[in-house]
Amino acid sequence: MLENIPELLKSLLPKALLEQCRIHVFEKNDCLFYQGKKPVSMFYIVTGEAVLSRVSNQGETTILQRRKGGFLSEASLYADLYHCDAIATQTGTAITLPINEIKIALNDVAFSQKWIQLLSKEIMRLRTQSERLSLKDIKSKLIHLIETEGSDGVLNLQSDFKSLAAEIGVTHEALYRAIATLNSEGILKKSPISLELLKNKKSIR
C-alpha cells in the first residue's frame, strides 16, 4: 500500500497514520461527500480534480476550493458537518485518511507543526481567492486567476468553463464574453487546453 502513497504524504504523516491510508478512485461528477453529512474521512487528491461547491438560495453555484493535488476540505477536521459538497470535475484518485486518526496523530508535535504550516498555506490561498472575488470587473478577475493560479502567464484548463466561471463568481456567459473580448484585443490567447496572457495586466486595468 505504501508504494501508492505520494512522497509528500510519506514525509508529512506519522507511520501509524500512513497505515490507515486508503486509495479512493473517483469518476468525473462523482460526489466525494455531501453538505450536511458528518465528516468521516479527509481526502488527499492525487490525480484528477475535485472542487468544494455550495449552491445559494438563488441556485447559483460558488466554488470554495479547487484541488488538483493536495488535501481537500482541511476545515472539516473539527467540523460537525460538511458545509459544502465535494464534486469531482475530473476522473482521478484520492487517498482517504480517517479523521479520528488524524486528530490522534496531531498529538505528535512534529506532525502538528507540519499541519500548521499546511493550513497557513491554505489561508494564503484563501486570501488570494478573496482578493479575486472582490474585483468588480470580470476581465480583472480572469487575469488575476491566470496570474495567481497559472504559471508564467499560462493557466492550464483542468475543467470546463462553467466550473471556471463559478470559481471567479461570474456566469459562464459573462466569462465567454470576457474571454472573447480579451482575445480580440490581443491580450489573451485561448486554446482548448489553456488561457495565456499576452500583455502585462497594467495595460488593461
C-alpha positions as a printed NumPy array, in Angstrom:
array([[  0.   ,   0.   ,   0.   ],
       [  2.75 ,   2.475,   0.918],
       [  4.177,   2.371,  -2.601],
       [  0.971,   4.073,  -3.81 ],
       [  1.224,   6.942,  -1.327],
       [  2.602,  10.261,  -2.69 ],
       [  6.01 ,  11.193,  -1.331],
       [  4.606,  14.382,   0.198],
       [  2.257,  12.365,   2.39 ],
       [  5.035,   9.971,   3.353],
       [  7.104,  12.907,   4.578],
       [  4.13 ,  14.522,   6.331],
       [  2.247,  11.727,   8.074],
       [  3.367,   9.614,  11.052],
       [  3.763,   5.919,  10.275],
       [  0.647,   4.927,  12.233],
       [ -1.462,   7.319,  10.165],
       [  0.13 ,   6.226,   6.895],
       [ -1.011,   2.697,   7.622],
       [ -4.617,   3.962,   7.765],
       [ -4.488,   5.484,   4.275],
       [ -6.732,   4.003,   1.603],
       [ -6.984,   4.608,  -2.156],
       [-10.266,   6.023,  -3.446],
       [-10.898,   6.027,  -7.203],
       [-13.465,   8.536,  -8.466],
       [-15.08 ,   9.398, -11.781],
       [-15.962,  12.814, -13.156],
       [-19.112,  14.201, -11.473],
       [-18.805,  11.805,  -8.513],
       [-19.605,  13.352,  -5.146],
       [-16.856,  12.631,  -2.612],
       [-19.036,  13.928,   0.208],
       [-22.279,  15.849,   0.65 ],
       [-23.156,  19.012,   2.516],
       [-24.764,  18.197,   5.863],
       [-23.09 ,  14.809,   6.282],
       [-20.81 ,  14.031,   9.224],
       [-17.121,  14.104,   8.247],
       [-15.522,  10.68 ,   8.454],
       [-12.523,  10.883,   6.124],
       [-10.084,  13.505,   4.883],
       [ -9.36 ,  13.388,   1.139],
       [ -5.959,  13.972,  -0.447],
       [ -6.325,  14.398,  -4.211],
       [ -3.53 ,  12.569,  -6.058],
       [ -4.724,  12.743,  -9.666],
       [ -7.731,  14.343, -11.323],
       [ -9.546,  17.273,  -9.776],
       [-12.282,  17.957,  -7.242],
       [-13.946,  21.148,  -6.041],
       [-15.827,  22.231,  -2.97 ],
       [-19.047,  23.896,  -4.063],
       [-22.087,  25.406,  -2.455],
       [-25.396,  26.367,  -4.06 ],
       [-27.066,  29.596,  -2.913],
       [-30.778,  30.033,  -2.286],
       [-30.914,  31.64 ,  -5.748],
       [-29.491,  28.485,  -7.327],
       [-26.05 ,  29.944,  -8.08 ],
       [-23.017,  27.701,  -7.536],
       [-19.903,  29.064,  -5.838],
       [-16.579,  27.24 ,  -5.924],
       [-14.941,  27.455,  -2.495],
       [-11.895,  25.309,  -3.151],
       [-10.352,  23.589,  -6.157],
       [ -7.893,  20.754,  -5.761],
       [ -5.693,  19.244,  -8.467],
       [ -3.311,  17.888,  -5.857],
       [ -3.389,  18.099,  -2.062],
       [ -5.835,  17.957,   0.815],
       [ -9.485,  18.766,   0.191],
       [-11.553,  20.478,   2.887],
       [ -8.991,  20.715,   5.686],
       [-11.56 ,  22.687,   7.702],
       [-13.731,  19.578,   8.038],
       [-11.304,  18.085,  10.566],
       [-13.128,  19.649,  13.518],
       [-16.49 ,  20.306,  11.869],
       [-19.639,  18.525,  12.984],
       [-20.996,  18.531,   9.425],
       [-19.685,  19.214,   5.935],
       [-20.675,  22.746,   4.883],
       [-20.45 ,  22.08 ,   1.14 ],
       [-20.324,  19.33 ,  -1.487],
       [-17.115,  17.876,  -2.899],
       [-17.583,  17.173,  -6.61 ],
       [-15.064,  15.535,  -8.945],
       [-14.524,  17.62 , -12.062],
       [-12.039,  15.114, -13.486],
       [-11.605,  11.371, -13.083],
       [ -8.797,  10.547, -10.695],
       [ -7.666,   9.024,  -7.428],
       [ -7.535,  10.213,  -3.844],
       [ -6.064,   8.998,  -0.594],
       [ -8.529,   8.861,   2.291],
       [ -7.472,   9.245,   5.9  ],
       [ -9.82 ,   8.634,   8.863],
       [-10.472,  11.931,  10.63 ],
       [-10.362,  10.452,  14.128],
       [ -6.902,   9.045,  13.427],
       [ -5.694,  12.435,  12.184],
       [ -6.849,  14.045,  15.441],
       [ -4.916,  11.467,  17.445],
       [ -1.83 ,  11.957,  15.275],
       [ -1.9  ,  15.707,  15.944],
       [ -0.688,  14.937,  19.47 ],
       [  2.659,  14.348,  17.774],
       [  4.482,  17.699,  17.924],
       [  6.397,  17.22 ,  14.669],
       [  3.238,  16.336,  12.745],
       [  1.184,  19.144,  14.305],
       [  3.812,  21.696,  13.254],
       [  3.762,  20.39 ,   9.69 ],
       [ -0.053,  20.509,   9.703],
       [  0.   ,  24.134,  10.879],
       [  2.35 ,  25.009,   8.016],
       [ -0.038,  23.333,   5.581],
       [ -3.002,  25.286,   6.967],
       [ -1.021,  28.524,   6.746],
       [ -0.531,  27.968,   3.02 ],
       [ -4.252,  27.324,   2.641],
       [ -5.04 ,  30.602,   4.413],
       [ -2.792,  32.416,   1.943],
       [ -4.633,  30.737,  -0.932],
       [ -7.998,  31.78 ,   0.503],
       [ -6.806,  35.369,   0.849],
       [ -5.826,  35.341,  -2.812],
       [ -9.232,  33.952,  -3.739],
       [-10.965,  36.602,  -1.617],
       [ -8.955,  39.317,  -3.343],
       [-10.009,  37.945,  -6.734],
       [-13.692,  37.777,  -5.821],
       [-13.604,  41.373,  -4.564],
       [-12.624,  42.647,  -8.016],
       [-15.603,  44.206,  -9.81 ],
       [-14.517,  43.74 , -13.411],
       [-14.768,  40.258, -14.957],
       [-11.659,  40.823, -17.064],
       [ -9.673,  41.713, -13.945],
       [-10.928,  38.607, -12.157],
       [ -9.917,  36.401, -15.072],
       [ -6.47 ,  37.958, -15.36 ],
       [ -5.968,  37.671, -11.595],
       [ -6.838,  33.968, -11.787],
       [ -4.345,  33.344, -14.588],
       [ -1.606,  35.263, -12.784],
       [ -2.098,  33.588,  -9.408],
       [ -3.126,  30.061, -10.398],
       [ -1.206,  29.733, -13.658],
       [  2.491,  29.555, -14.444],
       [  4.335,  32.262, -16.42 ],
       [  1.035,  33.772, -17.524],
       [ -0.46 ,  30.468, -18.693],
       [ -3.39 ,  28.78 , -16.983],
       [ -3.846,  25.141, -17.965],
       [ -7.54 ,  24.29 , -18.062],
       [ -8.391,  21.269, -15.948],
       [-12.172,  21.673, -16.083],
       [-14.896,  23.248, -18.193],
       [-15.601,  26.965, -18.453],
       [-18.77 ,  26.688, -16.391],
       [-16.694,  25.489, -13.446],
       [-14.103,  28.195, -14.122],
       [-16.83 ,  30.853, -14.116],
       [-18.13 ,  29.638, -10.759],
       [-14.61 ,  29.862,  -9.345],
       [-14.365,  33.583, -10.079],
       [-18.005,  34.303,  -9.198],
       [-19.476,  35.116, -12.623],
       [-21.882,  33.469, -15.054],
       [-20.355,  31.312, -17.77 ],
       [-21.973,  33.533, -20.415],
       [-20.186,  36.583, -18.956],
       [-16.928,  34.636, -18.834],
       [-17.25 ,  33.639, -22.51 ],
       [-17.788,  37.289, -23.464],
       [-14.801,  38.455, -21.414],
       [-12.533,  35.821, -22.969],
       [-13.731,  36.716, -26.462],
       [-13.113,  40.435, -25.833],
       [ -9.634,  39.895, -24.388],
       [ -8.821,  37.542, -27.236],
       [ -9.931,  40.062, -29.882],
       [ -7.903,  42.794, -28.145],
       [ -4.775,  40.646, -28.322],
       [ -4.488,  40.499, -24.552],
       [ -5.419,  36.858, -24.121],
       [ -4.787,  33.761, -26.197],
       [ -7.332,  30.964, -25.795],
       [ -6.678,  27.355, -26.735],
       [ -8.689,  24.2  , -25.98 ],
       [ -6.4  ,  23.463, -23.021],
       [ -5.149,  26.832, -21.759],
       [ -5.54 ,  30.589, -21.361],
       [ -2.402,  32.667, -21.923],
       [ -1.838,  36.342, -21.12 ],
       [ -0.084,  38.19 , -23.932],
       [  0.197,  41.627, -22.262],
       [  1.004,  42.977, -18.834],
       [ -2.111,  43.441, -16.692],
       [ -1.265,  47.125, -16.171],
       [ -2.107,  47.81 , -19.777],
       [ -5.713,  46.743, -19.372],
       [ -6.739,  47.887, -15.904]])
